Amino acid sequence: MHPRSRAVFGIVALAAAAWAVPCRTAIAQDKASAHPIPQSLRIEQKETVEQLTILAAKPPPVGPAAKEALTLLERHYARERDFILPPLTLLPVLADGKATPDMAWALPMTERVKAEREQIFNEHSEVTEALNALLVAAVEANDSEAKEFAESAAGDSLTDLEILEPAILMIGDTLRAQLPAAH
């Protein structure tokens, strides 16, 4: 198979899997929350937990460091699914300049993000510290897989603080500005 064909096939397969896999997760998530999170973030969280679970099964020093990071991330991901990430599903519609009263559900969530910014920052700091500890353990164990994962996951945590959280706050501001005062 031609290298470009393999790449296209890989992208198509990934897209198909990404479309099909979340069905079971979405059903479980709908029971926990009336508002899902963006599919891309749902997949990212699932993959991160799966990779950390694999790393947690490794011997010391990688295994225990991965277990600590997994514990912190699972706790944080539960909060993200509960109220932090659902408003992001509104971004495509809001980017088109449309805000409708049925989007008002996101306002209490964006207000909670604003009210809990310090706590969210502290959680991300704990997660980043745990991922840095995993990185140190990976270097010590000469484990390139764990090292690459820890570096990537720490970057994802930073993305949450630098991009996702401000986007959520902007969603709240946009909704308050565009919806009737009753909301």
MDAnalysis code that builds the backbone (N, CA, C; Angstrom):
import MDAnalysis as mda
import numpy as np

u = mda.Universe.empty(549, n_residues=183, atom_resindex=np.repeat(np.arange(183), 3), trajectory=True)
u.add_TopologyAttr("name", ["N", "CA", "C"] * 183)
u.add_TopologyAttr("resid", np.arange(1, 184))
u.add_TopologyAttr("resname", ["MET", "HIS", "PRO", "ARG", "SER", "ARG", "ALA", "VAL", "PHE", "GLY", "ILE", "VAL", "ALA", "LEU", "ALA", "ALA", "ALA", "ALA", "TRP", "ALA", "VAL", "PRO", "CYS", "ARG", "THR", "ALA", "ILE", "ALA", "GLN", "ASP", "LYS", "ALA", "SER", "ALA", "HIS", "PRO", "ILE", "PRO", "GLN", "SER", "LEU", "ARG", "ILE", "GLU", "GLN", "LYS", "GLU", "THR", "VAL", "GLU", "GLN", "LEU", "THR", "ILE", "LEU", "ALA", "ALA", "LYS", "PRO", "PRO", "PRO", "VAL", "GLY", "PRO", "ALA", "ALA", "LYS", "GLU", "ALA", "LEU", "THR", "LEU", "LEU", "GLU", "ARG", "HIS", "TYR", "ALA", "ARG", "GLU", "ARG", "ASP", "PHE", "ILE", "LEU", "PRO", "PRO", "LEU", "THR", "LEU", "LEU", "PRO", "VAL", "LEU", "ALA", "ASP", "GLY", "LYS", "ALA", "THR", "PRO", "ASP", "MET", "ALA", "TRP", "ALA", "LEU", "PRO", "MET", "THR", "GLU", "ARG", "VAL", "LYS", "ALA", "GLU", "ARG", "GLU", "GLN", "ILE", "PHE", "ASN", "GLU", "HIS", "SER", "GLU", "VAL", "THR", "GLU", "ALA", "LEU", "ASN", "ALA", "LEU", "LEU", "VAL", "ALA", "ALA", "VAL", "GLU", "ALA", "ASN", "ASP", "SER", "GLU", "ALA", "LYS", "GLU", "PHE", "ALA", "GLU", "SER", "ALA", "ALA", "GLY", "ASP", "SER", "LEU", "THR", "ASP", "LEU", "GLU", "ILE", "LEU", "GLU", "PRO", "ALA", "ILE", "LEU", "MET", "ILE", "GLY", "ASP", "THR", "LEU", "ARG", "ALA", "GLN", "LEU", "PRO", "ALA", "ALA", "HIS"])
u.atoms.positions = np.array([
    [0.846, -1.167, 0.000],
    [0.000, 0.000, 0.000],
    [0.898, 1.239, 0.000],
    [0.532, 2.228, -0.759],
    [1.270, 3.485, -0.854],
    [1.205, 4.199, 0.495],
    [2.313, 4.845, 0.929],
    [2.316, 5.511, 2.253],
    [1.180, 6.522, 2.410],
    [0.862, 7.243, 1.350],
    [-0.221, 8.231, 1.457],
    [-1.562, 7.530, 1.622],
    [-1.747, 6.404, 0.942],
    [-2.981, 5.629, 1.077],
    [-3.132, 5.115, 2.496],
    [-2.008, 4.653, 3.089],
    [-2.066, 4.198, 4.482],
    [-2.473, 5.337, 5.404],
    [-1.938, 6.520, 5.154],
    [-2.271, 7.677, 5.993],
    [-3.744, 8.027, 5.869],
    [-4.257, 8.038, 4.645],
    [-5.677, 8.351, 4.426],
    [-6.538, 7.277, 5.073],
    [-6.147, 6.015, 4.874],
    [-6.886, 4.922, 5.484],
    [-6.889, 5.063, 7.004],
    [-5.735, 5.409, 7.566],
    [-5.629, 5.587, 9.012],
    [-6.527, 6.695, 9.524],
    [-6.569, 7.797, 8.802],
    [-7.425, 8.923, 9.205],
    [-8.890, 8.529, 9.126],
    [-9.281, 7.838, 8.040],
    [-10.668, 7.400, 7.885],
    [-11.034, 6.411, 8.994],
    [-10.125, 5.473, 9.272],
    [-10.381, 4.492, 10.331],
    [-10.518, 5.172, 11.689],
    [-9.644, 6.144, 11.961],
    [-9.715, 6.883, 13.222],
    [-11.026, 7.646, 13.324],
    [-11.423, 8.284, 12.244],
    [-12.683, 9.034, 12.242],
    [-13.869, 8.104, 12.474],
    [-13.854, 6.941, 11.820],
    [-14.936, 5.979, 12.004],
    [-14.977, 5.481, 13.440],
    [-13.808, 5.178, 13.980],
    [-13.746, 4.714, 15.367],
    [-14.201, 5.802, 16.325],
    [-13.778, 7.025, 16.069],
    [-14.161, 8.142, 16.933],
    [-15.660, 8.370, 16.890],
    [-16.268, 8.084, 15.758],
    [-17.705, 8.273, 15.621],
    [-18.461, 7.144, 16.303],
    [-17.945, 5.917, 16.182],
    [-18.641, 4.751, 16.703],
    [-18.402, 4.522, 18.187],
    [-17.179, 4.691, 18.660],
    [-16.806, 4.362, 20.033],
    [-17.593, 5.145, 21.074],
    [-17.835, 6.438, 20.898],
    [-18.464, 7.181, 21.976],
    [-19.928, 6.857, 22.234],
    [-20.554, 6.030, 21.378],
    [-21.969, 5.749, 21.573],
    [-22.248, 5.204, 22.964],
    [-21.481, 4.173, 23.391],
    [-21.659, 3.588, 24.709],
    [-21.324, 4.615, 25.782],
    [-20.231, 5.363, 25.579],
    [-19.809, 6.382, 26.534],
    [-20.848, 7.496, 26.619],
    [-21.397, 7.881, 25.468],
    [-22.388, 8.959, 25.448],
    [-23.632, 8.562, 26.230],
    [-24.059, 7.292, 26.113],
    [-25.230, 6.839, 26.858],
    [-24.950, 6.921, 28.351],
    [-23.786, 6.438, 28.776],
    [-23.420, 6.503, 30.192],
    [-23.298, 7.942, 30.654],
    [-22.730, 8.784, 29.794],
    [-22.545, 10.182, 30.148],
    [-23.884, 10.894, 30.259],
    [-24.846, 10.555, 29.364],
    [-26.147, 11.201, 29.405],
    [-26.854, 10.926, 30.722],
    [-26.599, 9.745, 31.306],
    [-27.197, 9.440, 32.602],
    [-26.597, 10.323, 33.687],
    [-25.314, 10.660, 33.547],
    [-24.640, 11.460, 34.565],
    [-24.872, 12.946, 34.356],
    [-25.023, 13.359, 33.111],
    [-25.160, 14.773, 32.801],
    [-26.140, 14.940, 31.660],
    [-26.972, 15.949, 31.758],
    [-27.929, 16.205, 30.691],
    [-27.253, 16.798, 29.466],
    [-26.024, 17.230, 29.604],
    [-25.312, 17.884, 28.507],
    [-23.963, 17.215, 28.291],
    [-23.781, 16.627, 27.112],
    [-22.522, 15.949, 26.821],
    [-21.374, 16.933, 26.633],
    [-20.181, 16.388, 26.607],
    [-19.005, 17.198, 26.306],
    [-18.642, 16.952, 24.856],
    [-17.846, 17.822, 24.250],
    [-17.452, 17.596, 22.861],
    [-16.799, 16.221, 22.684],
    [-17.153, 15.569, 21.592],
    [-16.669, 14.221, 21.318],
    [-15.145, 14.146, 21.332],
    [-14.469, 15.142, 20.775],
    [-13.004, 15.110, 20.729],
    [-12.414, 15.067, 22.132],
    [-13.009, 15.788, 23.064],
    [-12.515, 15.796, 24.444],
    [-12.867, 14.501, 25.167],
    [-14.023, 13.934, 24.847],
    [-14.422, 12.657, 25.426],
    [-13.419, 11.580, 25.010],
    [-13.046, 11.570, 23.735],
    [-12.084, 10.593, 23.232],
    [-10.713, 10.821, 23.872],
    [-10.299, 12.079, 23.973],
    [-9.001, 12.402, 24.578],
    [-8.941, 11.921, 26.025],
    [-10.003, 12.165, 26.787],
    [-10.025, 11.717, 28.182],
    [-9.953, 10.195, 28.266],
    [-10.715, 9.513, 27.430],
    [-10.724, 8.049, 27.424],
    [-9.328, 7.511, 27.110],
    [-8.687, 8.062, 26.105],
    [-7.350, 7.598, 25.717],
    [-6.322, 7.873, 26.815],
    [-6.443, 9.009, 27.468],
    [-5.508, 9.341, 28.547],
    [-5.654, 8.363, 29.705],
    [-6.885, 8.082, 30.095],
    [-7.127, 7.136, 31.189],
    [-6.620, 5.747, 30.808],
    [-6.875, 5.336, 29.565],
    [-6.395, 4.022, 29.120],
    [-4.872, 3.943, 29.170],
    [-4.192, 4.975, 28.691],
    [-2.724, 4.959, 28.676],
    [-2.164, 4.986, 30.097],
    [-2.744, 5.795, 30.964],
    [-2.281, 5.834, 32.351],
    [-2.532, 4.505, 33.059],
    [-3.623, 3.858, 32.728],
    [-3.920, 2.551, 33.318],
    [-2.856, 1.533, 32.917],
    [-2.445, 1.570, 31.665],
    [-1.373, 0.686, 31.193],
    [-0.071, 1.004, 31.928],
    [0.255, 2.289, 32.015],
    [1.496, 2.691, 32.684],
    [1.460, 2.363, 34.173],
    [0.285, 2.441, 34.787],
    [0.154, 2.157, 36.220],
    [0.463, 0.698, 36.542],
    [0.354, -0.159, 35.555],
    [0.642, -1.581, 35.770],
    [2.143, -1.880, 35.698],
    [2.941, -0.887, 35.331],
    [4.392, -1.096, 35.230],
    [5.018, -1.090, 36.621],
    [6.203, -1.668, 36.711],
    [6.899, -1.675, 38.009],
    [7.386, -0.270, 38.385],
    [7.791, -0.101, 39.637],
    [8.337, 1.190, 40.066],
    [9.575, 1.546, 39.247],
    [9.815, 2.794, 39.056],
    [9.109, 3.957, 39.601],
    [7.942, 4.429, 38.729],
    [7.790, 3.880, 37.511],
    [6.758, 4.366, 36.584],
    [5.347, 4.042, 37.076],
    [5.106, 2.794, 37.479],
    [3.769, 2.371, 37.890],
    [3.148, 3.231, 38.978],
    [3.819, 3.402, 40.119],
    [3.238, 4.228, 41.178],
    [3.019, 5.689, 40.757],
    [3.932, 6.233, 39.981],
    [3.762, 7.620, 39.516],
    [2.549, 7.725, 38.595],
    [2.360, 6.737, 37.734],
    [1.205, 6.732, 36.833],
    [-0.093, 6.570, 37.616],
    [-0.081, 5.729, 38.667],
    [-1.278, 5.546, 39.504],
    [-1.691, 6.862, 40.157],
    [-0.721, 7.612, 40.655],
    [-1.021, 8.905, 41.287],
    [-1.626, 9.867, 40.269],
    [-1.028, 9.938, 39.087],
    [-1.556, 10.824, 38.037],
    [-2.958, 10.385, 37.624],
    [-3.176, 9.084, 37.523],
    [-4.484, 8.556, 37.134],
    [-5.551, 8.940, 38.151],
    [-5.239, 8.812, 39.422],
    [-6.191, 9.174, 40.476],
    [-6.589, 10.647, 40.373],
    [-5.605, 11.500, 40.219],
    [-5.880, 12.937, 40.121],
    [-6.660, 13.276, 38.859],
    [-6.270, 12.677, 37.731],
    [-6.951, 12.969, 36.471],
    [-8.385, 12.470, 36.466],
    [-8.623, 11.284, 36.985],
    [-9.993, 10.767, 37.008],
    [-10.902, 11.670, 37.831],
    [-10.399, 12.163, 38.962],
    [-11.190, 13.076, 39.793],
    [-11.473, 14.372, 39.030],
    [-10.445, 14.896, 38.366],
    [-10.624, 16.138, 37.619],
    [-11.529, 15.932, 36.405],
    [-11.360, 14.830, 35.702],
    [-12.212, 14.565, 34.542],
    [-13.683, 14.483, 34.932],
    [-13.984, 13.946, 36.101],
    [-15.378, 13.887, 36.560],
    [-15.938, 15.301, 36.695],
    [-15.157, 16.206, 37.257],
    [-15.598, 17.604, 37.371],
    [-15.753, 18.229, 35.991],
    [-14.808, 17.933, 35.099],
    [-14.893, 18.495, 33.752],
    [-16.175, 18.032, 33.059],
    [-16.492, 16.757, 33.165],
    [-17.708, 16.241, 32.519],
    [-18.961, 16.808, 33.168],
    [-18.884, 17.089, 34.456],
    [-20.036, 17.588, 35.193],
    [-20.425, 19.007, 34.780],
    [-19.460, 19.919, 34.737],
    [-19.838, 21.308, 34.470],
    [-18.824, 22.125, 33.678],
    [-17.593, 21.681, 33.573],
    [-16.588, 22.516, 32.922],
    [-16.689, 22.433, 31.397],
    [-16.774, 21.235, 30.852],
    [-16.693, 21.068, 29.400],
    [-18.016, 21.123, 28.623],
    [-19.179, 20.789, 29.211],
    [-20.402, 20.820, 28.403],
    [-20.667, 22.135, 27.654],
    [-20.403, 23.313, 28.230],
    [-20.669, 24.531, 27.459],
    [-19.888, 24.621, 26.145],
    [-18.779, 23.902, 26.044],
    [-17.989, 23.959, 24.813],
    [-18.747, 23.410, 23.606],
    [-19.784, 22.605, 23.839],
    [-20.573, 22.095, 22.717],
    [-21.308, 23.214, 21.990],
    [-21.446, 24.363, 22.638],
    [-22.143, 25.499, 22.022],
    [-21.246, 26.323, 21.096],
    [-19.947, 26.113, 21.158],
    [-19.015, 26.942, 20.378],
    [-19.326, 27.024, 18.888],
    [-19.591, 25.919, 18.190],
    [-19.847, 26.040, 16.752],
    [-21.027, 26.961, 16.424],
    [-22.091, 26.871, 17.203],
    [-23.266, 27.711, 16.955],
    [-22.975, 29.159, 17.328],
    [-22.318, 29.366, 18.464],
    [-21.977, 30.726, 18.876],
    [-20.987, 31.372, 17.911],
    [-20.093, 30.573, 17.333],
    [-19.141, 31.107, 16.354],
    [-19.859, 31.607, 15.104],
    [-21.049, 31.061, 14.840],
    [-21.856, 31.534, 13.714],
    [-22.697, 32.754, 14.105],
    [-22.493, 33.236, 15.336],
    [-23.206, 34.433, 15.780],
    [-24.620, 34.177, 16.255],
    [-24.927, 32.931, 16.563],
    [-26.287, 32.588, 16.985],
    [-26.296, 32.183, 18.450],
    [-27.194, 32.773, 19.177],
    [-27.440, 32.376, 20.565],
    [-28.944, 32.278, 20.728],
    [-29.401, 31.156, 21.274],
    [-30.841, 30.949, 21.439],
    [-31.149, 30.664, 22.903],
    [-32.378, 30.947, 23.323],
    [-32.739, 30.740, 24.727],
    [-32.495, 29.307, 25.228],
    [-32.547, 28.313, 24.335],
    [-32.329, 26.945, 24.787],
    [-30.872, 26.674, 25.164],
    [-29.998, 27.659, 24.978],
    [-28.593, 27.542, 25.375],
    [-28.360, 28.035, 26.802],
    [-29.370, 28.563, 27.415],
    [-29.230, 29.137, 28.754],
    [-28.789, 28.107, 29.793],
    [-28.964, 26.828, 29.497],
    [-28.514, 25.786, 30.425],
    [-27.029, 25.934, 30.764],
    [-26.261, 26.509, 29.849],
    [-24.810, 26.603, 30.042],
    [-24.421, 27.719, 31.015],
    [-25.285, 28.677, 31.238],
    [-24.930, 29.811, 32.101],
    [-24.541, 29.405, 33.527],
    [-25.314, 28.560, 34.196],
    [-24.878, 28.162, 35.549],
    [-23.524, 27.445, 35.535],
    [-23.253, 26.700, 34.476],
    [-21.969, 26.003, 34.380],
    [-20.829, 26.992, 34.194],
    [-21.014, 27.976, 33.324],
    [-19.941, 28.955, 33.104],
    [-19.733, 29.803, 34.351],
    [-20.801, 30.082, 35.082],
    [-20.674, 30.820, 36.339],
    [-19.909, 30.000, 37.378],
    [-20.161, 28.707, 37.379],
    [-19.451, 27.839, 38.325],
    [-17.965, 27.770, 37.973],
    [-17.661, 27.697, 36.674],
    [-16.252, 27.710, 36.260],
    [-15.595, 28.997, 36.744],
    [-16.281, 30.119, 36.556],
    [-15.735, 31.400, 36.989],
    [-15.533, 31.420, 38.505],
    [-16.510, 30.915, 39.239],
    [-16.424, 30.925, 40.697],
    [-15.347, 29.982, 41.233],
    [-15.069, 28.912, 40.500],
    [-14.120, 27.905, 40.978],
    [-12.793, 27.930, 40.228],
    [-12.480, 29.049, 39.603],
    [-11.233, 29.139, 38.820],
    [-9.995, 28.784, 39.632],
    [-9.915, 29.266, 40.841],
    [-8.732, 28.985, 41.653],
    [-8.623, 27.490, 41.960],
    [-9.738, 26.875, 42.303],
    [-9.736, 25.445, 42.591],
    [-9.379, 24.643, 41.331],
    [-9.915, 25.045, 40.184],
    [-9.601, 24.372, 38.925],
    [-8.117, 24.526, 38.611],
    [-7.587, 25.728, 38.826],
    [-6.155, 25.951, 38.603],
    [-5.327, 25.052, 39.515],
    [-5.729, 24.959, 40.780],
    [-4.998, 24.116, 41.731],
    [-5.037, 22.644, 41.323],
    [-6.193, 22.186, 40.831],
    [-6.293, 20.806, 40.353],
    [-5.343, 20.573, 39.181],
    [-5.322, 21.513, 38.245],
    [-4.419, 21.381, 37.107],
    [-2.956, 21.400, 37.565],
    [-2.660, 22.197, 38.572],
    [-1.297, 22.216, 39.107],
    [-0.932, 20.865, 39.693],
    [-1.856, 20.258, 40.447],
    [-1.617, 18.933, 41.013],
    [-1.415, 17.890, 39.916],
    [-2.265, 17.963, 38.884],
    [-2.150, 17.021, 37.767],
    [-0.806, 17.200, 37.074],
    [-0.430, 18.453, 36.820],
    [0.842, 18.727, 36.152],
    [2.014, 18.244, 36.994],
    [1.957, 18.457, 38.305],
    [3.019, 17.961, 39.193],
    [3.108, 16.441, 39.125],
    [1.957, 15.769, 39.116],
    [1.947, 14.303, 39.037],
    [2.498, 13.829, 37.693],
    [2.169, 14.537, 36.628],
    [2.702, 14.171, 35.314],
    [4.201, 14.446, 35.230],
    [4.646, 15.509, 35.883],
    [6.092, 15.764, 35.952],
    [6.804, 14.677, 36.744],
    [6.161, 14.199, 37.821],
    [6.737, 13.095, 38.593],
    [6.789, 11.824, 37.737],
    [5.762, 11.616, 36.917],
    [5.764, 10.482, 35.994],
    [6.898, 10.633, 34.978],
    [7.109, 11.845, 34.511],
    [8.198, 12.105, 33.561],
    [9.557, 11.774, 34.193],
    [9.762, 12.225, 35.416],
    [11.015, 11.945, 36.124],
    [11.179, 10.431, 36.303],
    [10.103, 9.756, 36.683],
    [10.151, 8.299, 36.859],
    [10.458, 7.606, 35.531],
    [9.869, 8.104, 34.462],
    [10.101, 7.515, 33.141],
    [11.547, 7.676, 32.705],
    [12.109, 8.848, 32.957],
    [13.517, 9.089, 32.618],
    [14.395, 8.161, 33.450],
    [14.085, 8.074, 34.744],
    [14.854, 7.202, 35.638],
    [14.802, 5.748, 35.175],
    [13.631, 5.313, 34.687],
    [13.458, 3.927, 34.250],
    [13.832, 3.727, 32.782],
    [14.230, 4.814, 32.125],
    [14.555, 4.767, 30.695],
    [13.368, 4.234, 29.884],
    [12.183, 4.726, 30.227],
    [10.929, 4.299, 29.600],
    [10.455, 5.401, 28.658],
    [10.779, 5.279, 27.385],
    [10.451, 6.334, 26.419],
    [8.950, 6.471, 26.211],
    [8.198, 5.363, 26.286],
    [6.747, 5.427, 26.126],
    [6.128, 6.293, 27.227],
    [6.509, 6.042, 28.461],
    [5.986, 6.802, 29.593],
    [6.438, 8.256, 29.517],
    [7.660, 8.470, 29.091],
    [8.198, 9.833, 28.983],
    [7.400, 10.637, 27.961],
    [7.178, 10.071, 26.781],
    [6.422, 10.775, 25.741],
    [4.992, 11.057, 26.189],
    [4.394, 10.069, 26.846],
    [3.031, 10.268, 27.326],
    [2.970, 11.392, 28.355],
    [3.869, 11.373, 29.331],
    [3.855, 12.384, 30.392],
    [4.033, 13.783, 29.814],
    [4.925, 13.936, 28.858],
    [5.134, 15.250, 28.228],
    [3.871, 15.714, 27.509],
    [3.251, 14.812, 26.758],
    [2.046, 15.156, 26.007],
    [0.880, 15.491, 26.941],
    [0.682, 14.667, 27.963],
    [-0.425, 14.877, 28.898],
    [-0.253, 16.178, 29.679],
    [0.979, 16.532, 30.037],
    [1.220, 17.800, 30.733],
    [0.856, 18.964, 29.817],
    [1.143, 18.838, 28.537],
    [0.762, 19.870, 27.568],
    [-0.744, 20.002, 27.453],
    [-1.458, 18.870, 27.502],
    [-2.924, 18.905, 27.453],
    [-3.494, 19.633, 28.667],
    [-2.892, 19.423, 29.820],
    [-3.347, 20.099, 31.034],
    [-3.166, 21.612, 30.908],
    [-2.067, 22.007, 30.326],
    [-1.807, 23.429, 30.100],
    [-2.801, 24.018, 29.092],
    [-3.151, 23.250, 28.073],
    [-4.141, 23.695, 27.081],
    [-5.475, 23.988, 27.757],
    [-5.843, 23.148, 28.717],
    [-7.096, 23.383, 29.435],
    [-7.097, 24.759, 30.095],
    [-5.993, 25.114, 30.726],
    [-5.915, 26.398, 31.428],
    [-5.801, 27.580, 30.474],
    [-5.027, 27.406, 29.411],
    [-4.763, 28.522, 28.499],
    [-5.854, 28.749, 27.455],
    [-6.582, 27.685, 27.087],
    [-7.537, 27.822, 25.990],
    [-8.961, 27.451, 26.399],
    [-9.149, 26.252, 26.949],
    [-10.503, 25.796, 27.211],
    [-11.215, 26.608, 28.287],
    [-10.550, 26.852, 29.400],
    [-11.195, 27.613, 30.475],
    [-11.567, 29.028, 30.018],
    [-10.662, 29.764, 29.370],
    [-11.073, 31.089, 28.869],
    [-12.211, 31.007, 27.843],
    [-12.216, 29.965, 27.013],
    [-13.298, 29.809, 26.033],
    [-14.634, 29.610, 26.749],
    [-14.631, 28.850, 27.822],
    [-15.858, 28.620, 28.585],
    [-16.363, 29.927, 29.195],
    [-15.449, 30.719, 29.720],
    [-15.846, 32.013, 30.289],
    [-16.394, 32.938, 29.203],
    [-15.800, 32.885, 28.024],
    [-16.300, 33.701, 26.912],
    [-17.675, 33.225, 26.444],
    [-17.928, 31.929, 26.517],
    [-19.256, 31.408, 26.181],
    [-20.279, 32.021, 27.126],
    [-19.971, 32.039, 28.409],
    [-20.881, 32.654, 29.380],
    [-21.109, 34.124, 29.084],
    [-20.044, 34.851, 28.803],
    [-20.176, 36.274, 28.484],
    [-21.028, 36.486, 27.238],
    [-20.798, 35.667, 26.222],
    [-21.564, 35.772, 24.976],
    [-23.031, 35.484, 25.211],
    [-23.323, 34.433, 25.956],
    [-24.714, 34.096, 26.232],
    [-25.399, 35.198, 27.031],
    [-24.726, 35.720, 28.046],
    [-25.335, 36.798, 28.853],
    [-25.598, 38.035, 27.986],
    [-24.711, 38.316, 27.063],
    [-24.864, 39.493, 26.215],
    [-25.952, 39.314, 25.162],
    [-26.168, 38.074, 24.707],
    [-27.076, 37.877, 23.585],
    [-28.436, 37.328, 23.963],
    [-28.574, 36.777, 25.165],
    [-29.866, 36.238, 25.577],
    [-30.648, 37.295, 26.346],
    [-31.966, 37.179, 26.338],
    [-32.797, 38.119, 27.103],
    [-32.389, 38.117, 28.577],
    [-32.592, 39.217, 29.241],
    [-32.169, 39.398, 30.635],
    [-32.796, 38.367, 31.571],
    [-33.908, 37.756, 31.204],
    [-34.555, 36.764, 32.046],
    [-33.680, 35.543, 32.265],
    [-32.725, 35.317, 31.363],
    [-31.845, 34.158, 31.488],
    [-30.633, 34.572, 32.248],
])
